[in-house]
């Protein structure tokens, strides 16, 4: 076979890619700096040493090297990150998470296995990117409630989605690209389930590895958890005065407790001058009653999201002169909960909450109090503040920012969280499923559908621009740009074809099974450097030519391209679902190599043994 003539530009491209991967692996510099360095080096290199075709056309221009930043796949990923963040912020996934967590407490291993299996099955029929977007927050919440680190399960989540995608024609965009190229060149058509048997074989081998081996290799990084874990355990003392319209009015104690306040501990019920302590027998809550509860911030926030009148009735209006009608109005959008610590020598030290007016300087209203030492059951009005008490407060963004200059309290920056609106939950769900229907039904390309979804999330109020921008990870942005620049450089300089044809020429005397095995591992290696789509497009015509030289059915080598190009497990830039779990899993580049390379080798060995028997080679 003809070997491409190596050029200086090709060897320099190999050098830049090799050096870039080395820096990724060493982890001495931030990933975004390495990515930017790769792009900059290529821009300078091909400016002074341009790659020119036989007809005098410049193949690598500044525009083509930077085209990755406008690639539809990148746009789709960033937009889906915004859509997924909108789902999390609005609490749209709370209900399925509660079901999984409740079942997971009784059957933790079963639920984790079932979740991963569901992802793998669905990925065979739907685009796996939005599926991973759905399951990232579900898996995070599930494993945190089970006391595990999300880093143990987010990479397996991405891997099972990729494994499921290699079983059917529409499971991955890579499969469709190979099928389209195969039909263009040979005129033959790949059908939906043509390669489902070898695909399922490899998927099940990979699933067992992900389930049994991967968690033993992955870092058990508790810091991968989000800040939600920091704000769920503390118990705050909160007093709610029941006014007209509150959903608690009419609730009756059952077996000494109030079912409507499940998850909260009712410490006292005040009816006029009478105070009732638990257990509560034959007590029905009425207008004018006061309830003192001990609850976590998470439970309180969920109650507020379900009933905004409950929030307006929390004991915080004593000095702001709201009349009874005004107190019924729900808080405006954008209200945030925050935790502050009473500072030493604070003017609040020794004063009761009633004397402090349930309000902090700047306008934030105090909802509850938490302290390390035990507090006696009493009206919240009578509790005297002490230094190091933690106060739960509510206010607008401006009011909370003013707390930074308040010498009486210390603001806990990480605790700031906006109160959800229940209506936003349904809007977010509608937007997300709209994106899925538009993309999976072929009505719109996934990049267009995802961009529309991100835009709608913002204009509908589910997310503000600041939160949407926060959802976009610069690592992902620069990593994809660098990966596509490397792919463009390898193709234009002939580097990828040179490697492929050199290997085929070196193994020209080997059996078909050996050549098929070598072909698989070469593509599996390159798909983690190039994008999987670029690898698929590059190697499909080579596969057809190799099959013709050997006198075997080209279908065998074409499907090998599909399976190998989907083996994008060894780098975060190998596939977009890897990029989606990179930030929430707090992974490093080397984590993907440690887990992904053994999986690739396992699939390679399994395919090398299975394919000759299955195809009768």
C-alpha positions as CSV (number, residue, x, y, z in Angstrom):
1,X,0.0,0.0,0.0
2,X,1.1,3.6,-0.6
3,X,2.7,5.3,2.4
4,X,2.2,9.1,2.6
5,X,5.4,11.1,2.3
6,X,6.2,12.6,5.7
7,X,6.6,16.4,5.8
8,X,8.1,18.8,8.4
9,X,4.6,20.1,9.3
10,X,3.4,16.6,10.0
11,X,6.3,15.8,12.4
12,X,5.9,19.2,14.1
13,X,2.2,18.4,14.5
14,X,3.0,15.1,16.1
15,X,5.4,16.9,18.4
16,X,2.9,19.6,19.5
17,X,0.2,16.9,20.2
18,X,2.6,14.7,22.1
19,X,3.9,17.6,24.2
20,X,0.3,18.8,24.8
21,X,-0.8,15.4,26.0
22,X,2.3,15.2,28.2
23,X,1.4,18.5,29.9
24,X,-2.2,17.3,30.4
25,X,-0.9,14.1,32.1
26,X,1.6,15.9,34.3
27,X,-1.1,18.2,35.5
28,X,1.6,20.9,36.4
29,X,-0.4,23.6,34.7
30,X,-4.2,24.3,34.6
31,X,-6.0,22.4,31.8
32,X,-7.3,25.6,30.2
33,X,-3.7,27.0,30.0
34,X,-2.4,23.8,28.3
35,X,-5.4,23.9,25.8
36,X,-4.7,27.6,25.0
37,X,-1.0,26.8,24.6
38,X,-1.8,24.1,22.0
39,X,-4.0,26.4,20.0
40,X,-1.6,29.2,20.1
41,X,1.3,27.0,19.0
42,X,-0.6,25.7,16.0
43,X,-1.6,29.2,15.0
44,X,2.0,30.4,15.0
45,X,3.4,27.2,13.5
46,X,1.0,27.1,10.5
47,X,1.3,30.9,10.0
48,X,5.1,30.6,9.3
49,X,4.9,27.0,7.9
50,X,1.6,26.8,6.0
51,X,0.3,23.5,4.7
52,X,-0.4,23.9,1.0
53,X,-2.3,21.4,-1.3
54,X,-1.2,20.3,-4.7
55,X,-3.4,23.0,-6.3
56,X,-1.8,25.8,-4.1
57,X,-4.6,26.0,-1.6
58,X,-3.7,26.7,2.0
59,X,-5.3,23.9,4.1
60,X,-4.8,25.2,7.6
61,X,-5.8,28.8,8.1
62,X,-6.4,30.8,11.3
63,X,-10.1,30.4,10.6
64,X,-9.9,26.5,10.2
65,X,-7.8,26.2,13.4
66,X,-10.2,28.3,15.4
67,X,-13.3,26.8,13.9
68,X,-13.6,24.4,16.8
69,X,-14.9,27.3,19.0
70,X,-17.9,27.6,16.7
71,X,-18.3,23.8,16.3
72,X,-22.0,22.7,16.7
73,X,-20.9,20.0,19.1
74,X,-19.3,22.6,21.4
75,X,-22.3,24.9,21.2
76,X,-24.6,21.9,22.0
77,X,-22.5,20.9,25.1
78,X,-22.4,24.4,26.5
79,X,-26.1,25.0,25.9
80,X,-27.0,21.7,27.5
81,X,-24.9,22.6,30.5
82,X,-27.1,25.7,30.9
83,X,-30.3,23.6,30.5
84,X,-29.0,21.1,33.0
85,X,-28.2,23.8,35.5
86,X,-31.6,25.2,35.1
87,X,-33.1,21.8,36.0
88,X,-31.0,21.7,39.1
89,X,-31.6,25.3,40.2
90,X,-35.4,25.0,39.9
91,X,-35.6,21.7,41.7
92,X,-37.1,20.0,38.7
93,X,-35.3,16.7,39.5
94,X,-36.2,16.7,43.2
95,X,-39.1,14.2,42.9
96,X,-37.3,11.5,40.9
97,X,-34.2,12.0,43.2
98,X,-36.4,11.5,46.3
99,X,-37.8,8.3,44.9
100,X,-34.3,7.0,44.0
101,X,-32.8,8.1,47.3
102,X,-35.7,6.5,49.3
103,X,-35.2,3.3,47.4
104,X,-31.5,3.7,47.6
105,X,-31.5,3.8,51.3
106,X,-33.0,0.3,51.3
107,X,-31.3,-1.1,48.2
108,X,-28.3,1.2,47.6
109,X,-26.3,-1.2,45.3
110,X,-29.4,-2.2,43.4
111,X,-30.4,1.4,42.7
112,X,-26.9,2.4,41.5
113,X,-26.8,-0.6,39.2
114,X,-30.3,0.1,37.9
115,X,-29.5,3.8,37.3
116,X,-26.4,2.9,35.2
117,X,-28.3,0.2,33.3
118,X,-31.2,2.5,32.5
119,X,-28.7,5.1,31.1
120,X,-27.0,2.4,28.9
121,X,-30.3,1.1,27.5
122,X,-31.8,4.6,26.8
123,X,-28.5,5.7,25.2
124,X,-29.0,3.0,22.5
125,X,-32.1,4.9,21.2
126,X,-31.6,8.5,22.2
127,X,-28.7,10.9,22.0
128,X,-26.6,10.1,25.1
129,X,-25.6,13.8,25.8
130,X,-29.0,15.0,27.2
131,X,-29.3,11.6,29.1
132,X,-26.1,12.3,30.9
133,X,-27.2,15.8,31.6
134,X,-30.4,14.4,33.3
135,X,-28.6,11.9,35.4
136,X,-25.6,13.9,36.6
137,X,-27.6,15.8,39.3
138,X,-29.6,12.6,40.1
139,X,-26.4,10.6,40.6
140,X,-24.8,13.4,42.7
141,X,-27.7,13.6,45.0
142,X,-28.1,9.9,45.2
143,X,-24.5,9.1,46.1
144,X,-24.2,12.0,48.5
145,X,-27.3,10.8,50.4
146,X,-25.7,7.4,50.5
147,X,-22.5,8.9,52.0
148,X,-20.4,8.2,48.8
149,X,-18.3,10.6,46.6
150,X,-19.8,11.6,43.2
151,X,-16.4,11.1,41.7
152,X,-16.9,7.3,42.1
153,X,-19.9,7.3,39.8
154,X,-20.0,10.2,37.4
155,X,-17.2,8.8,35.1
156,X,-19.0,5.4,35.0
157,X,-22.2,7.3,34.1
158,X,-20.5,8.8,31.0
159,X,-18.9,5.5,30.1
160,X,-22.1,3.5,30.2
161,X,-23.8,6.1,28.0
162,X,-21.0,5.7,25.5
163,X,-21.2,1.9,25.7
164,X,-25.0,1.9,25.1
165,X,-24.5,4.2,22.2
166,X,-22.4,1.7,20.2
167,X,-25.1,-0.9,20.0
168,X,-27.5,0.6,17.4
169,X,-27.3,2.9,14.4
170,X,-28.8,5.9,16.1
171,X,-27.0,5.4,19.4
172,X,-24.3,7.8,18.6
173,X,-23.5,10.5,16.0
174,X,-20.4,8.6,15.3
175,X,-22.4,5.6,14.1
176,X,-24.5,7.7,11.8
177,X,-21.4,9.4,10.3
178,X,-19.8,6.0,9.5
179,X,-23.0,4.7,8.0
180,X,-23.3,7.8,5.8
181,X,-19.7,7.6,4.6
182,X,-20.1,3.8,4.0
183,X,-23.2,4.4,1.9
184,X,-21.6,7.2,-0.1
185,X,-18.5,5.1,-1.0
186,X,-20.0,1.6,-1.4
187,X,-23.7,2.3,-1.9
188,X,-24.5,-0.2,0.8
189,X,-26.7,0.7,3.8
190,X,-26.3,-0.1,7.5
191,X,-29.6,-1.0,9.2
192,X,-30.7,-0.2,12.7
193,X,-29.7,-3.5,14.4
194,X,-27.0,-4.7,12.0
195,X,-24.2,-4.6,14.6
196,X,-26.3,-5.0,17.7
197,X,-24.8,-8.5,18.7
198,X,-21.1,-7.5,18.8
199,X,-22.2,-4.1,20.2
200,X,-24.1,-5.7,23.1
201,X,-21.2,-8.1,23.7
202,X,-18.8,-5.2,24.1
203,X,-21.3,-3.1,26.1
204,X,-21.9,-5.8,28.7
205,X,-18.1,-6.4,29.0
206,X,-17.7,-2.7,29.6
207,X,-20.6,-2.5,31.9
208,X,-19.2,-5.1,34.2
209,X,-15.8,-3.3,34.2
210,X,-17.5,0.0,35.0
211,X,-19.5,-1.5,37.8
212,X,-16.8,-3.7,39.5
213,X,-13.3,-2.3,38.6
214,X,-13.7,1.4,37.9
215,X,-14.9,2.5,41.4
216,X,-11.7,0.8,42.8
217,X,-9.5,3.0,40.6
218,X,-11.4,6.3,40.7
219,X,-10.5,8.9,43.3
220,X,-12.8,9.0,46.3
221,X,-12.9,12.8,46.3
222,X,-15.4,14.2,48.7
223,X,-14.7,17.7,47.4
224,X,-16.5,16.8,44.2
225,X,-19.7,17.3,46.2
226,X,-21.4,20.5,45.7
227,X,-22.0,23.1,48.4
228,X,-25.5,21.7,49.0
229,X,-23.9,19.2,51.4
230,X,-22.7,22.0,53.6
231,X,-26.1,23.5,54.2
232,X,-28.2,20.4,54.8
233,X,-27.2,19.2,58.2
234,X,-27.6,22.2,60.5
235,X,-30.7,22.5,62.6
236,X,-32.2,26.0,62.8
237,X,-34.8,27.2,65.2
238,X,-37.6,28.9,63.2
239,X,-40.9,30.4,64.4
240,X,-43.9,30.6,62.0
241,X,-46.9,32.7,62.9
242,X,-50.0,31.4,61.1
243,X,-51.9,34.1,59.2
244,X,-54.8,33.9,56.8
245,X,-54.1,31.7,53.8
246,X,-51.3,29.6,55.3
247,X,-51.5,25.9,54.2
248,X,-50.7,24.8,57.8
249,X,-54.0,26.1,59.1
250,X,-56.4,23.2,59.8
251,X,-53.6,20.6,60.1
252,X,-54.2,18.1,62.9
253,X,-51.6,16.2,64.9
254,X,-51.5,12.5,64.2
255,X,-49.7,10.2,66.7
256,X,-48.2,13.3,68.4
257,X,-46.8,14.8,65.2
258,X,-47.9,16.9,62.2
259,X,-47.6,14.9,59.0
260,X,-47.6,18.1,56.9
261,X,-44.3,19.1,58.6
262,X,-42.6,15.7,58.0
263,X,-38.8,16.2,58.1
264,X,-39.2,19.0,60.6
265,X,-39.2,18.8,64.4
266,X,-42.1,20.8,66.0
267,X,-40.7,21.9,69.4
268,X,-43.7,24.0,70.6
269,X,-47.1,25.2,69.5
270,X,-48.3,28.5,71.0
271,X,-52.1,29.1,71.2
272,X,-52.4,32.6,72.7
273,X,-50.9,32.4,76.2
274,X,-50.8,28.6,76.2
275,X,-47.7,26.7,75.2
276,X,-48.0,23.1,74.1
277,X,-45.0,20.8,74.0
278,X,-44.6,17.4,72.2
279,X,-46.2,15.0,71.9
280,X,-49.1,16.9,70.5
281,X,-52.4,15.2,71.1
282,X,-55.7,16.5,69.7
283,X,-54.2,19.8,68.5
284,X,-55.4,21.4,65.3
285,X,-53.4,24.4,64.0
286,X,-55.5,27.6,63.7
287,X,-55.1,31.2,62.5
288,X,-53.0,33.1,65.1
289,X,-51.1,30.1,66.4
290,X,-47.3,30.1,66.4
291,X,-45.1,27.1,65.7
292,X,-41.5,26.8,66.8
293,X,-39.7,24.2,64.7
294,X,-36.2,22.8,64.4
295,X,-35.3,22.0,60.8
296,X,-32.5,21.9,58.3
297,X,-32.1,24.6,55.8
298,X,-32.8,22.2,53.0
299,X,-36.2,21.2,54.4
300,X,-37.1,24.8,55.1
301,X,-36.2,25.8,51.6
302,X,-38.3,23.0,50.1
303,X,-41.3,24.1,52.2
304,X,-40.9,27.7,51.1
305,X,-40.7,26.7,47.5
306,X,-44.0,24.8,47.9
307,X,-45.8,27.5,49.9
308,X,-44.6,31.1,49.7
309,X,-47.2,32.2,52.2
310,X,-45.3,30.1,54.7
311,X,-42.2,32.2,54.0
312,X,-44.1,35.5,54.6
313,X,-45.4,34.1,57.9
314,X,-42.0,33.3,59.3
315,X,-41.3,35.5,62.3
316,X,-39.5,38.4,60.6
317,X,-41.9,41.3,60.3
318,X,-41.9,42.8,63.8
319,X,-40.1,46.0,62.9
320,X,-40.9,46.5,59.3
321,X,-44.5,47.4,59.9
322,X,-46.1,45.1,57.3
323,X,-49.8,44.9,57.8
324,X,-51.6,41.6,57.7
325,X,-52.6,41.8,54.0
326,X,-49.1,42.8,52.9
327,X,-47.6,39.9,54.8
328,X,-49.6,37.5,52.7
329,X,-47.9,38.4,49.5
330,X,-45.2,36.0,48.4
331,X,-41.6,37.1,48.2
332,X,-40.4,38.6,44.9
333,X,-38.3,36.6,42.5
334,X,-34.6,36.7,43.3
335,X,-34.9,36.4,47.1
336,X,-32.0,34.5,48.5
337,X,-31.3,32.6,51.7
338,X,-28.0,33.1,53.4
339,X,-26.2,32.1,56.6
340,X,-24.3,34.6,58.8
341,X,-22.4,34.2,62.0
342,X,-22.8,36.6,64.9
343,X,-19.3,38.2,65.3
344,X,-17.5,38.7,68.6
345,X,-18.2,42.0,70.2
346,X,-21.2,42.3,67.9
347,X,-24.0,44.7,68.9
348,X,-26.4,41.8,68.5
349,X,-24.6,39.8,71.3
350,X,-26.9,39.6,74.3
351,X,-30.0,41.0,72.5
352,X,-33.1,38.9,71.9
353,X,-34.3,38.4,68.3
354,X,-37.3,40.5,69.2
355,X,-35.0,43.4,70.4
356,X,-33.0,43.0,67.2
357,X,-36.2,43.4,65.2
358,X,-35.6,40.1,63.3
359,X,-33.8,42.2,60.8
360,X,-30.1,42.8,60.0
361,X,-28.5,46.1,59.0
362,X,-29.1,46.5,55.3
363,X,-32.6,44.9,55.3
364,X,-32.1,41.1,55.4
365,X,-34.7,39.5,57.6
366,X,-33.8,36.8,60.2
367,X,-35.7,33.6,59.8
368,X,-33.9,31.2,62.2
369,X,-31.1,30.6,64.6
370,X,-28.6,27.8,65.2
371,X,-26.1,27.4,67.9
372,X,-23.8,24.6,69.0
373,X,-25.0,24.5,72.6
374,X,-28.5,23.3,73.5
375,X,-31.3,25.9,73.4
376,X,-34.4,25.6,75.7
377,X,-37.8,25.3,74.1
378,X,-39.1,28.9,74.0
379,X,-40.6,31.5,71.8
380,X,-38.0,32.6,69.3
381,X,-38.7,36.1,70.4
382,X,-37.0,35.4,73.8
383,X,-33.8,33.7,72.5
384,X,-30.8,35.9,73.3
385,X,-28.1,36.0,70.7
386,X,-24.6,34.9,71.4
387,X,-21.3,35.3,69.5
388,X,-20.8,32.4,67.0
389,X,-24.6,31.8,66.6
390,X,-25.5,31.1,63.0
391,X,-28.4,33.0,61.7
392,X,-30.5,32.1,58.7
393,X,-31.6,35.2,56.8
394,X,-33.4,36.2,53.6
395,X,-33.0,39.2,51.4
396,X,-32.4,40.5,47.9
397,X,-29.0,40.2,46.2
398,X,-28.3,43.9,47.1
399,X,-29.3,43.4,50.8
400,X,-27.0,40.3,51.0
401,X,-24.1,42.1,49.4
402,X,-24.4,44.9,52.1
403,X,-23.7,42.2,54.7
404,X,-20.1,42.1,53.6
405,X,-19.7,45.6,55.2
406,X,-21.6,44.7,58.3
407,X,-19.3,44.4,61.4
408,X,-21.9,42.6,63.5
409,X,-22.1,39.5,61.4
410,X,-19.8,37.4,59.2
411,X,-21.3,36.4,55.8
412,X,-20.8,32.8,54.7
413,X,-20.4,33.4,51.0
414,X,-21.0,29.8,50.0
415,X,-24.3,29.6,51.7
416,X,-26.1,32.1,49.4
417,X,-28.8,30.3,47.5
418,X,-31.9,31.7,45.7
419,X,-35.3,30.5,46.8
420,X,-37.0,28.4,44.1
421,X,-40.4,29.1,42.6
422,X,-42.6,26.1,42.1
423,X,-43.8,27.4,38.8
424,X,-40.2,27.5,37.5
425,X,-40.0,23.7,38.1
426,X,-42.6,23.0,35.6
427,X,-41.2,25.5,33.1
428,X,-37.8,23.9,33.4
429,X,-39.2,20.4,32.9
430,X,-41.2,21.6,29.8
431,X,-38.1,23.3,28.3
432,X,-35.9,20.3,28.9
433,X,-38.3,17.8,27.4
434,X,-38.9,20.2,24.5
435,X,-35.2,20.1,23.8
436,X,-35.2,16.3,23.9
437,X,-38.2,16.0,21.6
438,X,-36.9,18.5,19.1
439,X,-33.4,16.9,19.0
440,X,-34.4,13.2,19.1
441,X,-37.2,13.6,16.7
442,X,-34.9,15.2,14.1
443,X,-37.0,18.4,14.0
444,X,-34.0,20.5,14.9
445,X,-30.2,19.7,15.1
446,X,-29.2,19.1,18.7
447,X,-27.1,22.3,18.7
448,X,-30.0,24.4,17.6
449,X,-32.5,22.7,20.1
450,X,-30.0,23.0,23.0
451,X,-29.4,26.7,22.2
452,X,-33.1,27.3,22.1
453,X,-33.4,25.5,25.4
454,X,-30.7,27.6,27.1
455,X,-32.2,30.8,25.8
456,X,-35.7,29.8,27.0
457,X,-34.3,28.9,30.4
458,X,-33.1,32.5,30.8
459,X,-36.0,34.5,29.4
460,X,-38.5,32.4,31.3
461,X,-36.8,33.3,34.6
462,X,-35.6,29.8,35.5
463,X,-32.1,31.1,35.4
464,X,-30.6,34.6,35.3
465,X,-27.7,35.4,33.1
466,X,-25.2,35.2,35.9
467,X,-26.2,31.7,36.8
468,X,-26.3,30.6,33.1
469,X,-22.7,32.0,32.7
470,X,-21.6,30.1,35.8
471,X,-22.9,26.8,34.3
472,X,-20.4,27.1,31.4
473,X,-17.0,25.6,32.2
474,X,-14.0,27.3,30.5
475,X,-12.1,24.0,30.7
476,X,-14.7,22.4,28.4
477,X,-14.7,25.4,26.1
478,X,-10.9,25.5,25.6
479,X,-10.4,21.7,25.7
480,X,-12.8,21.1,22.8
481,X,-11.3,24.0,20.8
482,X,-7.8,22.4,21.3
483,X,-9.0,18.9,20.4
484,X,-10.6,20.0,17.2
485,X,-7.5,22.1,16.3
486,X,-5.4,18.9,16.8
487,X,-7.7,16.9,14.7
488,X,-7.7,19.5,11.9
489,X,-3.9,19.6,12.0
490,X,-3.5,15.8,11.8
491,X,-5.9,15.5,8.9
492,X,-4.5,18.4,6.9
493,X,-0.8,17.4,7.3
494,X,-1.6,13.7,6.5
495,X,-0.5,12.6,10.0
496,X,-3.5,10.4,10.8
497,X,-3.4,8.7,7.4
498,X,0.3,8.2,7.6
499,X,0.0,6.3,10.9
500,X,-2.9,4.2,9.6
501,X,-1.3,3.3,6.3
502,X,2.1,2.6,7.9
503,X,0.6,0.2,10.3
504,X,-1.4,-1.6,7.6
505,X,1.6,-1.9,5.4
506,X,3.7,-3.3,8.3
507,X,1.0,-6.0,9.0
508,X,0.2,-6.8,5.3
509,X,1.4,-10.4,5.8
510,X,-0.7,-11.0,8.9
511,X,-4.1,-12.8,9.0
512,X,-7.3,-10.9,8.7
513,X,-8.1,-11.3,12.4
514,X,-4.8,-9.9,13.4
515,X,-5.2,-6.9,11.0
516,X,-8.7,-6.3,12.3
517,X,-7.4,-6.3,15.8
518,X,-4.6,-3.9,15.0
519,X,-7.0,-1.7,13.1
520,X,-9.3,-1.6,16.1
521,X,-6.6,-0.5,18.6
522,X,-5.2,2.1,16.3
523,X,-8.6,3.8,15.9
524,X,-9.3,3.4,19.7
525,X,-6.1,5.2,20.4
526,X,-6.6,8.1,17.9
527,X,-10.3,8.6,18.9
528,X,-9.0,9.9,22.3
529,X,-6.8,12.5,20.6
530,X,-9.0,13.5,17.7
531,X,-12.7,13.8,18.1
532,X,-14.6,10.5,17.7
533,X,-16.4,12.0,14.7
534,X,-13.2,13.0,13.0
535,X,-11.7,9.6,13.6
536,X,-14.8,7.9,12.2
537,X,-14.8,10.0,9.0
538,X,-11.1,9.5,8.5
539,X,-11.0,5.8,8.9
540,X,-14.2,4.7,7.1
541,X,-12.7,5.0,3.6
542,X,-9.5,3.3,4.9
543,X,-11.5,0.4,6.3
544,X,-13.3,-0.1,3.0
545,X,-10.0,-0.1,1.1
546,X,-8.4,-2.5,3.6
547,X,-11.3,-4.9,3.3
548,X,-11.1,-4.8,-0.5
549,X,-7.3,-5.6,-0.4
550,X,-8.0,-8.6,1.9
551,X,-11.1,-9.7,-0.1
552,X,-13.4,-9.7,2.9
553,X,-16.8,-8.1,3.5
554,X,-16.2,-4.3,4.1
555,X,-19.0,-4.5,6.7
556,X,-16.6,-6.2,9.1
557,X,-14.1,-3.4,9.0
558,X,-16.7,-0.6,8.9
559,X,-18.3,-1.8,12.1
560,X,-14.9,-2.1,13.7
561,X,-14.5,1.6,13.0
562,X,-17.8,2.2,14.8
563,X,-16.9,0.2,17.9
564,X,-13.3,1.5,18.1
565,X,-14.2,5.2,17.5
566,X,-16.7,4.9,20.4
567,X,-13.9,3.8,22.7
568,X,-13.3,7.4,23.8
569,X,-12.7,6.6,27.4
570,X,-9.0,7.7,28.0
571,X,-9.4,11.4,27.9
572,X,-12.0,14.0,28.8
573,X,-11.9,15.4,25.2
574,X,-12.6,11.9,23.8
575,X,-16.4,12.4,24.0
576,X,-18.7,15.2,25.0
577,X,-20.3,13.2,27.9
578,X,-16.8,12.9,29.4
579,X,-16.6,16.7,29.3
580,X,-20.0,17.0,31.0
581,X,-18.8,15.0,34.0
582,X,-15.3,16.6,34.2
583,X,-16.2,19.5,36.4
584,X,-18.9,18.0,38.7
585,X,-16.7,14.9,39.2
586,X,-13.7,17.1,39.9
587,X,-11.6,14.8,37.7
588,X,-8.1,15.3,36.4
589,X,-6.9,14.4,32.9
590,X,-5.0,11.4,34.4
591,X,-8.2,10.0,36.1
592,X,-9.6,9.3,32.6
593,X,-6.4,7.7,31.6
594,X,-6.2,5.4,34.7
595,X,-9.8,4.2,34.2
596,X,-10.2,4.5,30.5
597,X,-7.0,2.8,29.2
598,X,-7.7,-0.5,30.9
599,X,-11.3,-0.4,29.6
600,X,-10.0,0.2,26.1
601,X,-7.6,-2.7,26.4
602,X,-10.3,-4.9,27.8
603,X,-12.7,-4.1,24.9
604,X,-9.8,-4.5,22.4
605,X,-9.0,-8.0,23.7
606,X,-12.6,-9.0,23.9
607,X,-13.3,-7.8,20.3
608,X,-10.1,-9.5,19.0
609,X,-11.3,-12.8,20.4
610,X,-15.0,-12.4,19.5
611,X,-14.9,-10.9,16.0
612,X,-13.0,-13.7,14.2
613,X,-15.4,-16.3,15.7
614,X,-18.5,-14.2,15.0
615,X,-17.6,-13.3,11.4
616,X,-16.0,-16.6,10.6
617,X,-12.6,-15.2,9.8
